[in-house]
């Protein structure tokens, strides 16, 4: 019987020249990259016009920005908006500085999370424009405040603190004064959890910090006021009034807690102060002592919902004393 010999050799199959295919792929990738770079340049040019030209009407802003976003992959468009590619600042910076709130709100729709560099640029923009509302809207205070307080607030499900600024004195035109109204929710619970509570706000072209904390040596609580890095030094006079919610013994009216700070010291920005000479008339913060009442279960200064309300009155004094 005839047998059929099977080819059981392990020789590899014949090879084919695929160089043409690879060249074709490279060519397509090159063309795609070229088109994408052209799109990127066109998008950036249009964004530049949007943030710098007042001629763009409110109604046309959203459709134009959406068309820009459609021209690039989502991640690349988000990165483009957060890059310092317009006069060494981001597009969002210029939207804040030029008071283009409608542009800012459209931009942030395409940014899942601000990069650290972008947050720093936006903080500078809020100082330049003295824009506390945008600072709060973008939650820029969360990027620099104490991480332990921030994380404990989130774990507790605590709503954002309410901080409202009123600048100027209606009775004295040109007075260098501002007022800050604070509503701190879950005040005692946050202090007991994190031993610290810290907020930031924008006023007089600076980012200010108000922090409640504990002196670890004495166990006493304090509240201190400072300014962030990149803020200009300042000579402040401050009064912090903490609202009372219960009557004091022997009194028939509510007595707020008045904390006065009258000083000739200059308040320096936080971080490394390379541009200022540190001396006996300078301070990184100003501080008020609170003893232990923030922990008292029946303290008059926290309401039944655990909320503390306070009012800061700040007067800015000249940094240099004039000799007549």
C-alpha positions, 0 to 999 in steps of 0.5 A: 500500500502506498503511503503518503509522507507528511511534511512534519518539518519545523521550518518557519513559513516563508517570510514576506517583506513588510517594509512597505506596510511599516512605512505606510503606518509611519506615514499615516502617523506622521500625517496624523501628528501633523494635522493634530499639531495644526489643530493644536496651534489653531485651537490655542490661537482661538483660545488666546482671542477668547480670553483677551478680546472683549468682542466675544459675546457671552452667547458665542463663547460656549459653542466656540470652546466646544468646537475647540475641545472637539478638535483635540483628544480630551486629555490634550485639550485639558492639558492645553488649557492648563499649560502656561502658553499665553504670556507665561500664564494659563488660559484660565489665568487670563479668563480670571484676570480679564473678568471673563467669568463665562469663559472660565466656567466653560473651560473648567468643564473640560478639566477633571482635576487641576494640576498643581502648577495650574492651581498655583497659576490660578491662585496668582490670578485671583490675587491679581484680580482680587477675585475671592468669588473665583477663588472659592468657586474653583476651591483653590483654598483646598490646594494649599490648606492643611491636608489633615483638616481637608481630609477630615472634613471630607471624611466627616461629610462636612459642607464647605465653610462659608466665607464672604468678603466685604471691602471698603468702608461706606462711612470713609471713602478710601479707607483701607479696610475689609470685613470677612464673615466666616461660618465654620461648620462642624467646628468642634468635631473637626478640631477634635479630629484633626487638631487644626482647622484652616481656611484661605480667602482673597482680599486686598490683592492677597491670599490670607489664611485663618487657622485654629490650632492647638499649642502642643506644649500647653494644650491651649487653643489659638487662632492665627492669621497669615498671608500666603506665599506670593502675597505682598507683606502687610502691616495689619490691625485686626479684630476677630469677633466670635459670635455668641449663641448662649447668654453668659451667666449674669447677662441678658444679652449675647456677648461675642468674644472680641479678639484684638490685634493691635501691632506695629509688626509687618506680616510676611508671606508664608514659605521662604521670604527671599525678598524680605528682611526678617527682623524684630518688627516682622512676623509670619503670623499674628496669633490670639490665645483661646484657652480651652473653650473650643473643646467645651461641650456647652461653649457659648460660641458654637451653636446646636449644629456645631457651627461657629460664626465669626467676623474679621475686621481688618485695617491695613496700615502703611508699612513705612512710617512717615516722618513729618 
